[in-house]
Amino acid sequence: MSIACEPLIQSDVALAGRTWFRLGGSAQNFCAPNDVAELRNALHWARSKNVPVRVLGGGANLLVRDGSLGGLVISLSQPAFCGVSFDGDRVKVGAGVDLMHLSRDCSYDGLAGLECLAGIPGTVGGAIAMNAGGRFGSIGDSVERVRLIDRAGVIVDRDVSQMCFAYRQSALEDRIVLEAVLKLRQEPVDEVKRRYQDNWRFKKDSQPLAAHSAGCIFKNPEGDVAGRLIDRAGLKGFSRGRARVSEIHGNFIVADEGATASDVLEVLEYVRETVLKKTGVRLETEIDVW
Ligand SMILES: Cc1cc2nc3c(=O)[nH]c(=O)nc-3n(C[C@H](O)[C@H](O)[C@H](O)COP(=O)(O)OP(=O)(O)OC[C@H]3O[C@@H](n4cnc5c(N)ncnc54)[C@H](O)[C@@H]3O)c2cc1C
């Protein structure tokens, strides 16, 4: 059977430059569809070949292993998936929209709700998948509804209650986020802007934002903070190859020039084992490893 979309699928596309770690291998098959019809064709292609589909957002919560990655990687980076439209205090955003720009632009326009996401990189799709956020709130707090597409190409709308947002998780059930409607609040510009700037400053002062990383490597365990456990285990600065535990924030692994994904994974597993030995707590990985 001929597959209409096959020419759109590129072979051996390097992924390092598409992730915040700036390392890792390449996708055997890669597609950045121009619209939903092309996305459906790509999903159909993957099903016909019986290969897994992975969705790449901004690559800010992701470690791609070294070597060649099988299956199909889909990126919703084309304009059709990056629309932003305002309707009063609601904003409809495509999955490919840059989260840092969105949170800043809304906050500077006096639309409150996203200032808690100041300085969090990635896309709206990735943020919804991971329920990105921090001590000041998460994206799920502002979601009204989400449009998803499943691997068979069927589109469904889910309201916030059906998304079951919880700490760094949502109920996507293998679906892909296409767009979301966020319900914000109109508040005095100066107040929202100040909160945004305070949150941004807090983040800048406590995390190695200029380094290559994927943000926090581990989820916080119940009743504790992963970074504190790592710090107490004396692991800040621990390195393997060109990857190391950040001296600024124990829950960040940073990749120096020349680091490989294997270096990062070695540091990650060493940290997990050491914290388990010293504290009895088994840290759960927050980042996605492909
Ligand atoms: C310096 C730095 C600071 C960070 N600080 C924070 C923080 O404070 N709080 C926080 O929560 N995170 C933080 N992160 C992690 C990251 O920014 C978030 O998890 C972000 O939401 C990831 O979005 P992304 O688009 O980059 O997703 P990616 O890294 O590309 O993908 C992450 C996961 O989401 C899935 N995904 C991506 N797009 C879609 C889609 N359209 N549909 C379905 N699934 C999708 C991917 O398949 C993958 O499983 C930080 C990262 C860095 C590098």
The ligand as a MOL file (V3000), in Angstrom:
LIG
                    3D

  0  0  0     0  0            999 V3000
M  V30 BEGIN CTAB
M  V30 COUNTS 53 58 0 0 0
M  V30 BEGIN ATOM
M  V30 1 C 16.8050 24.6840 32.8110 0
M  V30 2 C 15.5230 23.9000 32.9710 0
M  V30 3 C 14.6540 24.2270 33.9970 0
M  V30 4 C 13.4740 23.4930 34.1750 0
M  V30 5 N 12.6160 23.8240 35.1840 0
M  V30 6 C 11.4580 23.1470 35.3350 0
M  V30 7 C 10.5290 23.4890 36.3780 0
M  V30 8 O 10.7510 24.4040 37.1670 0
M  V30 9 N 9.3790 22.7590 36.4550 0
M  V30 10 C 9.0920 21.7490 35.5870 0
M  V30 11 O 8.0210 21.1360 35.7050 0
M  V30 12 N 9.9460 21.4100 34.5990 0
M  V30 13 C 11.1090 22.0830 34.4550 0
M  V30 14 N 11.9780 21.7200 33.4660 0
M  V30 15 C 11.6510 20.6050 32.5770 0
M  V30 16 C 10.8950 21.0470 31.3150 0
M  V30 17 O 11.0650 22.4010 31.0810 0
M  V30 18 C 9.3970 20.7450 31.4120 0
M  V30 19 O 9.1460 19.4060 31.7850 0
M  V30 20 C 8.6970 21.0450 30.0820 0
M  V30 21 O 7.3250 20.9880 30.2920 0
M  V30 22 C 9.0890 20.0510 29.0000 0
M  V30 23 O 8.4500 20.4360 27.8170 0
M  V30 24 P 9.0400 20.0510 26.4110 0
M  V30 25 O 8.1450 20.5930 25.3690 0
M  V30 26 O 10.4560 20.4490 26.3260 0
M  V30 27 O 8.9070 18.4590 26.4510 0
M  V30 28 P 9.9550 17.4080 25.9240 0
M  V30 29 O 11.1590 17.4280 26.7910 0
M  V30 30 O 10.1570 17.5250 24.4720 0
M  V30 31 O 9.1350 16.0660 26.2150 0
M  V30 32 C 8.8540 15.6960 27.5530 0
M  V30 33 C 7.7440 14.6250 27.5110 0
M  V30 34 O 6.5450 15.2280 27.0660 0
M  V30 35 C 6.0730 14.5270 25.9150 0
M  V30 36 N 5.4700 15.4800 24.9910 0
M  V30 37 C 6.0420 16.5800 24.4430 0
M  V30 38 N 5.1480 17.1940 23.6510 0
M  V30 39 C 4.0110 16.4630 23.6870 0
M  V30 40 C 2.7420 16.5710 23.0620 0
M  V30 41 N 2.4160 17.5560 22.2120 0
M  V30 42 N 1.8200 15.6150 23.3350 0
M  V30 43 C 2.0940 14.5920 24.1710 0
M  V30 44 N 3.2770 14.4350 24.7980 0
M  V30 45 C 4.2160 15.3640 24.5450 0
M  V30 46 C 7.2920 13.8760 25.3180 0
M  V30 47 O 6.9290 12.7610 24.5080 0
M  V30 48 C 8.0610 13.4880 26.5500 0
M  V30 49 O 7.5470 12.3060 27.0960 0
M  V30 50 C 13.1780 22.4400 33.2870 0
M  V30 51 C 14.0580 22.1200 32.2380 0
M  V30 52 C 15.2240 22.8380 32.0860 0
M  V30 53 C 16.1460 22.4990 30.9460 0
M  V30 END ATOM
M  V30 BEGIN BOND
M  V30 1 1 1 2
M  V30 2 1 2 3
M  V30 3 2 2 52
M  V30 4 2 3 4
M  V30 5 1 4 5
M  V30 6 1 4 50
M  V30 7 2 5 6
M  V30 8 1 6 7
M  V30 9 1 6 13
M  V30 10 2 7 8
M  V30 11 1 7 9
M  V30 12 1 9 10
M  V30 13 2 10 11
M  V30 14 1 10 12
M  V30 15 2 12 13
M  V30 16 1 13 14
M  V30 17 1 14 15
M  V30 18 1 14 50
M  V30 19 1 15 16
M  V30 20 1 16 17
M  V30 21 1 16 18
M  V30 22 1 18 19
M  V30 23 1 18 20
M  V30 24 1 20 21
M  V30 25 1 20 22
M  V30 26 1 22 23
M  V30 27 1 23 24
M  V30 28 2 24 25
M  V30 29 1 24 26
M  V30 30 1 24 27
M  V30 31 1 27 28
M  V30 32 2 28 29
M  V30 33 1 28 30
M  V30 34 1 28 31
M  V30 35 1 31 32
M  V30 36 1 32 33
M  V30 37 1 33 34
M  V30 38 1 33 48
M  V30 39 1 34 35
M  V30 40 1 35 36
M  V30 41 1 35 46
M  V30 42 1 36 37
M  V30 43 1 36 45
M  V30 44 2 37 38
M  V30 45 1 38 39
M  V30 46 1 39 40
M  V30 47 2 39 45
M  V30 48 1 40 41
M  V30 49 2 40 42
M  V30 50 1 42 43
M  V30 51 2 43 44
M  V30 52 1 44 45
M  V30 53 1 46 47
M  V30 54 1 46 48
M  V30 55 1 48 49
M  V30 56 2 50 51
M  V30 57 1 51 52
M  V30 58 1 52 53
M  V30 END BOND
M  V30 END CTAB
M  END
